[in-house]
Amino acid sequence: MKKFFSNKRRIKYFIISALVIFISCIIVVWFNITGFLRVLAIFIPYFIFDTIWTKYYKDK
């Protein structure tokens, strides 16, 4: 089975995804968002990043 990501790309993916979640958490704390909106505010940017990342590297 063919590898989808190289090791360098995989490390870059995890670093950037951690950064996206970290920035989302800072925004949640800054604007004092509570409830289910807090969960959405943290994970929607991550899913958008993941979708863009996989589509970009799938085409290469």
mmJSON file of the N, C-alpha and C atoms, coordinates in Angstrom:
{"data_MODEL":{"atom_site":{
"group_PDB":["ATOM","ATOM","ATOM","ATOM","ATOM","ATOM","ATOM","ATOM","ATOM","ATOM","ATOM","ATOM","ATOM","ATOM","ATOM","ATOM","ATOM","ATOM","ATOM","ATOM","ATOM","ATOM","ATOM","ATOM","ATOM","ATOM","ATOM","ATOM","ATOM","ATOM","ATOM","ATOM","ATOM","ATOM","ATOM","ATOM","ATOM","ATOM","ATOM","ATOM","ATOM","ATOM","ATOM","ATOM","ATOM","ATOM","ATOM","ATOM","ATOM","ATOM","ATOM","ATOM","ATOM","ATOM","ATOM","ATOM","ATOM","ATOM","ATOM","ATOM","ATOM","ATOM","ATOM","ATOM","ATOM","ATOM","ATOM","ATOM","ATOM","ATOM","ATOM","ATOM","ATOM","ATOM","ATOM","ATOM","ATOM","ATOM","ATOM","ATOM","ATOM","ATOM","ATOM","ATOM","ATOM","ATOM","ATOM","ATOM","ATOM","ATOM","ATOM","ATOM","ATOM","ATOM","ATOM","ATOM","ATOM","ATOM","ATOM","ATOM","ATOM","ATOM","ATOM","ATOM","ATOM","ATOM","ATOM","ATOM","ATOM","ATOM","ATOM","ATOM","ATOM","ATOM","ATOM","ATOM","ATOM","ATOM","ATOM","ATOM","ATOM","ATOM","ATOM","ATOM","ATOM","ATOM","ATOM","ATOM","ATOM","ATOM","ATOM","ATOM","ATOM","ATOM","ATOM","ATOM","ATOM","ATOM","ATOM","ATOM","ATOM","ATOM","ATOM","ATOM","ATOM","ATOM","ATOM","ATOM","ATOM","ATOM","ATOM","ATOM","ATOM","ATOM","ATOM","ATOM","ATOM","ATOM","ATOM","ATOM","ATOM","ATOM","ATOM","ATOM","ATOM","ATOM","ATOM","ATOM","ATOM","ATOM","ATOM","ATOM","ATOM","ATOM","ATOM","ATOM","ATOM","ATOM","ATOM","ATOM"],
"id":[1,2,3,4,5,6,7,8,9,10,11,12,13,14,15,16,17,18,19,20,21,22,23,24,25,26,27,28,29,30,31,32,33,34,35,36,37,38,39,40,41,42,43,44,45,46,47,48,49,50,51,52,53,54,55,56,57,58,59,60,61,62,63,64,65,66,67,68,69,70,71,72,73,74,75,76,77,78,79,80,81,82,83,84,85,86,87,88,89,90,91,92,93,94,95,96,97,98,99,100,101,102,103,104,105,106,107,108,109,110,111,112,113,114,115,116,117,118,119,120,121,122,123,124,125,126,127,128,129,130,131,132,133,134,135,136,137,138,139,140,141,142,143,144,145,146,147,148,149,150,151,152,153,154,155,156,157,158,159,160,161,162,163,164,165,166,167,168,169,170,171,172,173,174,175,176,177,178,179,180],
"type_symbol":["N","C","C","N","C","C","N","C","C","N","C","C","N","C","C","N","C","C","N","C","C","N","C","C","N","C","C","N","C","C","N","C","C","N","C","C","N","C","C","N","C","C","N","C","C","N","C","C","N","C","C","N","C","C","N","C","C","N","C","C","N","C","C","N","C","C","N","C","C","N","C","C","N","C","C","N","C","C","N","C","C","N","C","C","N","C","C","N","C","C","N","C","C","N","C","C","N","C","C","N","C","C","N","C","C","N","C","C","N","C","C","N","C","C","N","C","C","N","C","C","N","C","C","N","C","C","N","C","C","N","C","C","N","C","C","N","C","C","N","C","C","N","C","C","N","C","C","N","C","C","N","C","C","N","C","C","N","C","C","N","C","C","N","C","C","N","C","C","N","C","C","N","C","C","N","C","C","N","C","C"],
"label_atom_id":["N","CA","C","N","CA","C","N","CA","C","N","CA","C","N","CA","C","N","CA","C","N","CA","C","N","CA","C","N","CA","C","N","CA","C","N","CA","C","N","CA","C","N","CA","C","N","CA","C","N","CA","C","N","CA","C","N","CA","C","N","CA","C","N","CA","C","N","CA","C","N","CA","C","N","CA","C","N","CA","C","N","CA","C","N","CA","C","N","CA","C","N","CA","C","N","CA","C","N","CA","C","N","CA","C","N","CA","C","N","CA","C","N","CA","C","N","CA","C","N","CA","C","N","CA","C","N","CA","C","N","CA","C","N","CA","C","N","CA","C","N","CA","C","N","CA","C","N","CA","C","N","CA","C","N","CA","C","N","CA","C","N","CA","C","N","CA","C","N","CA","C","N","CA","C","N","CA","C","N","CA","C","N","CA","C","N","CA","C","N","CA","C","N","CA","C","N","CA","C","N","CA","C","N","CA","C","N","CA","C"],
"label_alt_id":[null,null,null,null,null,null,null,null,null,null,null,null,null,null,null,null,null,null,null,null,null,null,null,null,null,null,null,null,null,null,null,null,null,null,null,null,null,null,null,null,null,null,null,null,null,null,null,null,null,null,null,null,null,null,null,null,null,null,null,null,null,null,null,null,null,null,null,null,null,null,null,null,null,null,null,null,null,null,null,null,null,null,null,null,null,null,null,null,null,null,null,null,null,null,null,null,null,null,null,null,null,null,null,null,null,null,null,null,null,null,null,null,null,null,null,null,null,null,null,null,null,null,null,null,null,null,null,null,null,null,null,null,null,null,null,null,null,null,null,null,null,null,null,null,null,null,null,null,null,null,null,null,null,null,null,null,null,null,null,null,null,null,null,null,null,null,null,null,null,null,null,null,null,null,null,null,null,null,null,null],
"label_comp_id":["MET","MET","MET","LYS","LYS","LYS","LYS","LYS","LYS","PHE","PHE","PHE","PHE","PHE","PHE","SER","SER","SER","ASN","ASN","ASN","LYS","LYS","LYS","ARG","ARG","ARG","ARG","ARG","ARG","ILE","ILE","ILE","LYS","LYS","LYS","TYR","TYR","TYR","PHE","PHE","PHE","ILE","ILE","ILE","ILE","ILE","ILE","SER","SER","SER","ALA","ALA","ALA","LEU","LEU","LEU","VAL","VAL","VAL","ILE","ILE","ILE","PHE","PHE","PHE","ILE","ILE","ILE","SER","SER","SER","CYS","CYS","CYS","ILE","ILE","ILE","ILE","ILE","ILE","VAL","VAL","VAL","VAL","VAL","VAL","TRP","TRP","TRP","PHE","PHE","PHE","ASN","ASN","ASN","ILE","ILE","ILE","THR","THR","THR","GLY","GLY","GLY","PHE","PHE","PHE","LEU","LEU","LEU","ARG","ARG","ARG","VAL","VAL","VAL","LEU","LEU","LEU","ALA","ALA","ALA","ILE","ILE","ILE","PHE","PHE","PHE","ILE","ILE","ILE","PRO","PRO","PRO","TYR","TYR","TYR","PHE","PHE","PHE","ILE","ILE","ILE","PHE","PHE","PHE","ASP","ASP","ASP","THR","THR","THR","ILE","ILE","ILE","TRP","TRP","TRP","THR","THR","THR","LYS","LYS","LYS","TYR","TYR","TYR","TYR","TYR","TYR","LYS","LYS","LYS","ASP","ASP","ASP","LYS","LYS","LYS"],
"label_asym_id":["A","A","A","A","A","A","A","A","A","A","A","A","A","A","A","A","A","A","A","A","A","A","A","A","A","A","A","A","A","A","A","A","A","A","A","A","A","A","A","A","A","A","A","A","A","A","A","A","A","A","A","A","A","A","A","A","A","A","A","A","A","A","A","A","A","A","A","A","A","A","A","A","A","A","A","A","A","A","A","A","A","A","A","A","A","A","A","A","A","A","A","A","A","A","A","A","A","A","A","A","A","A","A","A","A","A","A","A","A","A","A","A","A","A","A","A","A","A","A","A","A","A","A","A","A","A","A","A","A","A","A","A","A","A","A","A","A","A","A","A","A","A","A","A","A","A","A","A","A","A","A","A","A","A","A","A","A","A","A","A","A","A","A","A","A","A","A","A","A","A","A","A","A","A","A","A","A","A","A","A"],
"label_entity_id":["1","1","1","1","1","1","1","1","1","1","1","1","1","1","1","1","1","1","1","1","1","1","1","1","1","1","1","1","1","1","1","1","1","1","1","1","1","1","1","1","1","1","1","1","1","1","1","1","1","1","1","1","1","1","1","1","1","1","1","1","1","1","1","1","1","1","1","1","1","1","1","1","1","1","1","1","1","1","1","1","1","1","1","1","1","1","1","1","1","1","1","1","1","1","1","1","1","1","1","1","1","1","1","1","1","1","1","1","1","1","1","1","1","1","1","1","1","1","1","1","1","1","1","1","1","1","1","1","1","1","1","1","1","1","1","1","1","1","1","1","1","1","1","1","1","1","1","1","1","1","1","1","1","1","1","1","1","1","1","1","1","1","1","1","1","1","1","1","1","1","1","1","1","1","1","1","1","1","1","1"],
"label_seq_id":[1,1,1,2,2,2,3,3,3,4,4,4,5,5,5,6,6,6,7,7,7,8,8,8,9,9,9,10,10,10,11,11,11,12,12,12,13,13,13,14,14,14,15,15,15,16,16,16,17,17,17,18,18,18,19,19,19,20,20,20,21,21,21,22,22,22,23,23,23,24,24,24,25,25,25,26,26,26,27,27,27,28,28,28,29,29,29,30,30,30,31,31,31,32,32,32,33,33,33,34,34,34,35,35,35,36,36,36,37,37,37,38,38,38,39,39,39,40,40,40,41,41,41,42,42,42,43,43,43,44,44,44,45,45,45,46,46,46,47,47,47,48,48,48,49,49,49,50,50,50,51,51,51,52,52,52,53,53,53,54,54,54,55,55,55,56,56,56,57,57,57,58,58,58,59,59,59,60,60,60],
"pdbx_PDB_ins_code":[null,null,null,null,null,null,null,null,null,null,null,null,null,null,null,null,null,null,null,null,null,null,null,null,null,null,null,null,null,null,null,null,null,null,null,null,null,null,null,null,null,null,null,null,null,null,null,null,null,null,null,null,null,null,null,null,null,null,null,null,null,null,null,null,null,null,null,null,null,null,null,null,null,null,null,null,null,null,null,null,null,null,null,null,null,null,null,null,null,null,null,null,null,null,null,null,null,null,null,null,null,null,null,null,null,null,null,null,null,null,null,null,null,null,null,null,null,null,null,null,null,null,null,null,null,null,null,null,null,null,null,null,null,null,null,null,null,null,null,null,null,null,null,null,null,null,null,null,null,null,null,null,null,null,null,null,null,null,null,null,null,null,null,null,null,null,null,null,null,null,null,null,null,null,null,null,null,null,null,null],
"Cartn_x":[0.837,0.0,0.886,0.515,1.314,1.084,2.168,2.049,1.431,0.524,-0.126,0.715,1.297,2.129,3.54,4.529,5.896,6.052,7.156,7.365,7.461,8.142,8.294,6.935,6.124,4.795,3.897,4.032,3.229,3.572,4.857,5.276,4.762,4.858,4.359,2.847,2.131,0.679,0.329,0.997,0.684,1.043,2.136,2.511,1.49,1.105,0.142,-1.237,-1.651,-2.961,-2.996,-1.897,-1.836,-1.902,-1.263,-1.314,-2.731,-3.438,-4.821,-5.713,-5.582,-6.39,-6.01,-4.725,-4.27,-4.84,-4.786,-5.323,-6.832,-7.516,-8.962,-9.296,-8.501,-8.723,-8.496,-7.484,-7.229,-8.406,-8.955,-10.109,-11.317,-11.533,-12.651,-12.507,-11.318,-11.086,-11.201,-10.658,-10.665,-12.09,-12.953,-14.331,-15.287,-14.778,-15.559,-16.771,-16.529,-17.584,-17.86,-19.151,-19.516,-20.458,-20.651,-21.606,-21.116,-22.096,-21.796,-21.072,-21.291,-20.605,-19.094,-18.69,-17.262,-16.645,-17.35,-16.861,-16.762,-17.789,-17.772,-16.647,-16.433,-15.398,-13.999,-13.838,-12.524,-12.31,-13.317,-13.091,-13.439,-14.286,-14.586,-13.341,-12.527,-11.293,-10.351,-10.32,-9.473,-9.966,-11.271,-11.808,-11.628,-11.737,-11.486,-10.021,-9.113,-7.686,-7.404,-7.981,-7.754,-8.257,-9.412,-9.965,-9.08,-8.658,-7.79,-6.461,-5.88,-4.583,-4.649,-5.657,-5.725,-6.047,-6.897,-7.195,-5.974,-5.217,-4.03,-2.987,-2.717,-1.675,-2.161,-3.464,-3.976,-3.788,-3.886,-3.716,-2.26,-1.321,0.104,0.614],
"Cartn_y":[-1.182,0.0,1.252,2.191,3.4,4.365,4.978,5.981,7.252,7.842,9.073,10.299,10.309,11.43,10.938,11.765,11.451,11.83,11.408,11.713,13.208,13.924,15.371,16.067,15.631,16.209,15.89,14.685,14.265,15.104,15.349,16.174,17.594,18.131,19.478,19.555,18.504,18.453,18.512,17.719,17.688,19.0,19.625,20.911,21.983,22.045,23.067,22.795,21.532,21.236,21.574,21.338,21.737,23.251,23.957,25.42,25.926,25.285,25.674,25.484,24.36,24.113,25.086,25.376,26.324,27.716,28.185,29.507,29.533,28.448,28.369,28.457,27.797,27.856,29.266,29.948,31.323,32.222,32.035,32.833,32.555,31.284,30.924,31.602,31.585,32.216,33.731,34.305,35.756,36.306,35.63,36.095,35.48,34.653,34.044,33.291,32.436,31.64,30.422,30.102,28.978,28.031,26.868,25.892,25.15,24.718,23.94,24.778,26.087,26.989,26.947,26.69,26.562,25.376,24.255,23.059,23.322,23.97,24.283,25.253,26.248,27.251,26.646,25.563,24.92,23.955,23.148,22.065,22.378,23.349,23.689,24.201,25.097,25.491,24.308,23.353,22.176,21.337,21.117,20.322,21.028,22.345,23.107,22.96,23.103,22.925,21.523,20.51,19.126,18.871,19.416,19.245,19.904,21.122,21.833,21.103,20.672,19.989,18.704,17.862,16.586,16.776,17.728,17.967,18.524,19.39,19.967,18.893,18.029,17.025,15.799,15.604,14.497,14.779,16.064,16.45,16.404,16.506,16.514,15.14],
"Cartn_z":[0.0,0.0,0.0,-0.806,-0.966,0.204,0.671,1.732,1.169,1.939,1.479,1.824,3.023,3.454,3.741,3.415,3.818,5.289,5.896,7.314,7.564,6.672,6.825,6.738,5.793,5.619,6.808,7.347,8.494,9.724,9.954,11.091,10.93,9.712,9.437,9.674,9.282,9.478,10.962,11.784,13.209,13.9,13.508,14.1,13.742,12.472,12.052,12.639,12.724,13.304,14.794,15.504,16.912,17.042,16.129,16.122,15.848,14.932,14.623,15.849,16.531,17.731,18.836,18.995,20.012,19.761,18.525,18.187,18.387,18.046,18.266,19.75,20.582,22.03,22.562,22.054,22.479,22.106,20.907,20.477,21.369,21.728,22.605,23.958,24.521,25.824,25.711,24.65,24.468,24.397,23.625,23.461,24.476,25.372,26.444,25.894,24.918,24.294,25.174,25.362,26.225,25.496,26.09,25.589,24.353,23.563,22.359,21.318,21.355,20.434,20.654,21.896,22.216,21.473,21.482,20.785,19.288,18.739,17.313,16.973,17.829,17.57,17.627,18.342,18.42,17.254,16.927,15.974,14.526,14.251,12.853,12.124,12.715,12.014,11.761,12.694,12.494,11.318,11.226,10.119,8.781,8.774,7.547,7.134,8.103,7.823,7.294,7.931,7.529,6.112,5.781,4.437,3.388,3.652,2.708,2.556,3.666,3.638,2.818,3.07,2.366,0.888,0.551,-0.867,-1.593,-0.936,-1.561,-1.852,-0.888,-1.078,-1.841,-1.941,-2.733,-4.22,-4.598,-5.992,-6.439,-5.498,-5.852,-6.171],
"occupancy":[1.0,1.0,1.0,1.0,1.0,1.0,1.0,1.0,1.0,1.0,1.0,1.0,1.0,1.0,1.0,1.0,1.0,1.0,1.0,1.0,1.0,1.0,1.0,1.0,1.0,1.0,1.0,1.0,1.0,1.0,1.0,1.0,1.0,1.0,1.0,1.0,1.0,1.0,1.0,1.0,1.0,1.0,1.0,1.0,1.0,1.0,1.0,1.0,1.0,1.0,1.0,1.0,1.0,1.0,1.0,1.0,1.0,1.0,1.0,1.0,1.0,1.0,1.0,1.0,1.0,1.0,1.0,1.0,1.0,1.0,1.0,1.0,1.0,1.0,1.0,1.0,1.0,1.0,1.0,1.0,1.0,1.0,1.0,1.0,1.0,1.0,1.0,1.0,1.0,1.0,1.0,1.0,1.0,1.0,1.0,1.0,1.0,1.0,1.0,1.0,1.0,1.0,1.0,1.0,1.0,1.0,1.0,1.0,1.0,1.0,1.0,1.0,1.0,1.0,1.0,1.0,1.0,1.0,1.0,1.0,1.0,1.0,1.0,1.0,1.0,1.0,1.0,1.0,1.0,1.0,1.0,1.0,1.0,1.0,1.0,1.0,1.0,1.0,1.0,1.0,1.0,1.0,1.0,1.0,1.0,1.0,1.0,1.0,1.0,1.0,1.0,1.0,1.0,1.0,1.0,1.0,1.0,1.0,1.0,1.0,1.0,1.0,1.0,1.0,1.0,1.0,1.0,1.0,1.0,1.0,1.0,1.0,1.0,1.0,1.0,1.0,1.0,1.0,1.0,1.0],
"B_iso_or_equiv":[0.0,0.0,0.0,0.0,0.0,0.0,0.0,0.0,0.0,0.0,0.0,0.0,0.0,0.0,0.0,0.0,0.0,0.0,0.0,0.0,0.0,0.0,0.0,0.0,0.0,0.0,0.0,0.0,0.0,0.0,0.0,0.0,0.0,0.0,0.0,0.0,0.0,0.0,0.0,0.0,0.0,0.0,0.0,0.0,0.0,0.0,0.0,0.0,0.0,0.0,0.0,0.0,0.0,0.0,0.0,0.0,0.0,0.0,0.0,0.0,0.0,0.0,0.0,0.0,0.0,0.0,0.0,0.0,0.0,0.0,0.0,0.0,0.0,0.0,0.0,0.0,0.0,0.0,0.0,0.0,0.0,0.0,0.0,0.0,0.0,0.0,0.0,0.0,0.0,0.0,0.0,0.0,0.0,0.0,0.0,0.0,0.0,0.0,0.0,0.0,0.0,0.0,0.0,0.0,0.0,0.0,0.0,0.0,0.0,0.0,0.0,0.0,0.0,0.0,0.0,0.0,0.0,0.0,0.0,0.0,0.0,0.0,0.0,0.0,0.0,0.0,0.0,0.0,0.0,0.0,0.0,0.0,0.0,0.0,0.0,0.0,0.0,0.0,0.0,0.0,0.0,0.0,0.0,0.0,0.0,0.0,0.0,0.0,0.0,0.0,0.0,0.0,0.0,0.0,0.0,0.0,0.0,0.0,0.0,0.0,0.0,0.0,0.0,0.0,0.0,0.0,0.0,0.0,0.0,0.0,0.0,0.0,0.0,0.0,0.0,0.0,0.0,0.0,0.0,0.0],
"pdbx_formal_charge":[null,null,null,null,null,null,null,null,null,null,null,null,null,null,null,null,null,null,null,null,null,null,null,null,null,null,null,null,null,null,null,null,null,null,null,null,null,null,null,null,null,null,null,null,null,null,null,null,null,null,null,null,null,null,null,null,null,null,null,null,null,null,null,null,null,null,null,null,null,null,null,null,null,null,null,null,null,null,null,null,null,null,null,null,null,null,null,null,null,null,null,null,null,null,null,null,null,null,null,null,null,null,null,null,null,null,null,null,null,null,null,null,null,null,null,null,null,null,null,null,null,null,null,null,null,null,null,null,null,null,null,null,null,null,null,null,null,null,null,null,null,null,null,null,null,null,null,null,null,null,null,null,null,null,null,null,null,null,null,null,null,null,null,null,null,null,null,null,null,null,null,null,null,null,null,null,null,null,null,null],
"auth_seq_id":[1,1,1,2,2,2,3,3,3,4,4,4,5,5,5,6,6,6,7,7,7,8,8,8,9,9,9,10,10,10,11,11,11,12,12,12,13,13,13,14,14,14,15,15,15,16,16,16,17,17,17,18,18,18,19,19,19,20,20,20,21,21,21,22,22,22,23,23,23,24,24,24,25,25,25,26,26,26,27,27,27,28,28,28,29,29,29,30,30,30,31,31,31,32,32,32,33,33,33,34,34,34,35,35,35,36,36,36,37,37,37,38,38,38,39,39,39,40,40,40,41,41,41,42,42,42,43,43,43,44,44,44,45,45,45,46,46,46,47,47,47,48,48,48,49,49,49,50,50,50,51,51,51,52,52,52,53,53,53,54,54,54,55,55,55,56,56,56,57,57,57,58,58,58,59,59,59,60,60,60],
"auth_comp_id":["MET","MET","MET","LYS","LYS","LYS","LYS","LYS","LYS","PHE","PHE","PHE","PHE","PHE","PHE","SER","SER","SER","ASN","ASN","ASN","LYS","LYS","LYS","ARG","ARG","ARG","ARG","ARG","ARG","ILE","ILE","ILE","LYS","LYS","LYS","TYR","TYR","TYR","PHE","PHE","PHE","ILE","ILE","ILE","ILE","ILE","ILE","SER","SER","SER","ALA","ALA","ALA","LEU","LEU","LEU","VAL","VAL","VAL","ILE","ILE","ILE","PHE","PHE","PHE","ILE","ILE","ILE","SER","SER","SER","CYS","CYS","CYS","ILE","ILE","ILE","ILE","ILE","ILE","VAL","VAL","VAL","VAL","VAL","VAL","TRP","TRP","TRP","PHE","PHE","PHE","ASN","ASN","ASN","ILE","ILE","ILE","THR","THR","THR","GLY","GLY","GLY","PHE","PHE","PHE","LEU","LEU","LEU","ARG","ARG","ARG","VAL","VAL","VAL","LEU","LEU","LEU","ALA","ALA","ALA","ILE","ILE","ILE","PHE","PHE","PHE","ILE","ILE","ILE","PRO","PRO","PRO","TYR","TYR","TYR","PHE","PHE","PHE","ILE","ILE","ILE","PHE","PHE","PHE","ASP","ASP","ASP","THR","THR","THR","ILE","ILE","ILE","TRP","TRP","TRP","THR","THR","THR","LYS","LYS","LYS","TYR","TYR","TYR","TYR","TYR","TYR","LYS","LYS","LYS","ASP","ASP","ASP","LYS","LYS","LYS"],
"auth_asym_id":["A","A","A","A","A","A","A","A","A","A","A","A","A","A","A","A","A","A","A","A","A","A","A","A","A","A","A","A","A","A","A","A","A","A","A","A","A","A","A","A","A","A","A","A","A","A","A","A","A","A","A","A","A","A","A","A","A","A","A","A","A","A","A","A","A","A","A","A","A","A","A","A","A","A","A","A","A","A","A","A","A","A","A","A","A","A","A","A","A","A","A","A","A","A","A","A","A","A","A","A","A","A","A","A","A","A","A","A","A","A","A","A","A","A","A","A","A","A","A","A","A","A","A","A","A","A","A","A","A","A","A","A","A","A","A","A","A","A","A","A","A","A","A","A","A","A","A","A","A","A","A","A","A","A","A","A","A","A","A","A","A","A","A","A","A","A","A","A","A","A","A","A","A","A","A","A","A","A","A","A"],
"auth_atom_id":["N","CA","C","N","CA","C","N","CA","C","N","CA","C","N","CA","C","N","CA","C","N","CA","C","N","CA","C","N","CA","C","N","CA","C","N","CA","C","N","CA","C","N","CA","C","N","CA","C","N","CA","C","N","CA","C","N","CA","C","N","CA","C","N","CA","C","N","CA","C","N","CA","C","N","CA","C","N","CA","C","N","CA","C","N","CA","C","N","CA","C","N","CA","C","N","CA","C","N","CA","C","N","CA","C","N","CA","C","N","CA","C","N","CA","C","N","CA","C","N","CA","C","N","CA","C","N","CA","C","N","CA","C","N","CA","C","N","CA","C","N","CA","C","N","CA","C","N","CA","C","N","CA","C","N","CA","C","N","CA","C","N","CA","C","N","CA","C","N","CA","C","N","CA","C","N","CA","C","N","CA","C","N","CA","C","N","CA","C","N","CA","C","N","CA","C","N","CA","C","N","CA","C","N","CA","C","N","CA","C"],
"pdbx_PDB_model_num":[1,1,1,1,1,1,1,1,1,1,1,1,1,1,1,1,1,1,1,1,1,1,1,1,1,1,1,1,1,1,1,1,1,1,1,1,1,1,1,1,1,1,1,1,1,1,1,1,1,1,1,1,1,1,1,1,1,1,1,1,1,1,1,1,1,1,1,1,1,1,1,1,1,1,1,1,1,1,1,1,1,1,1,1,1,1,1,1,1,1,1,1,1,1,1,1,1,1,1,1,1,1,1,1,1,1,1,1,1,1,1,1,1,1,1,1,1,1,1,1,1,1,1,1,1,1,1,1,1,1,1,1,1,1,1,1,1,1,1,1,1,1,1,1,1,1,1,1,1,1,1,1,1,1,1,1,1,1,1,1,1,1,1,1,1,1,1,1,1,1,1,1,1,1,1,1,1,1,1,1]
}}}
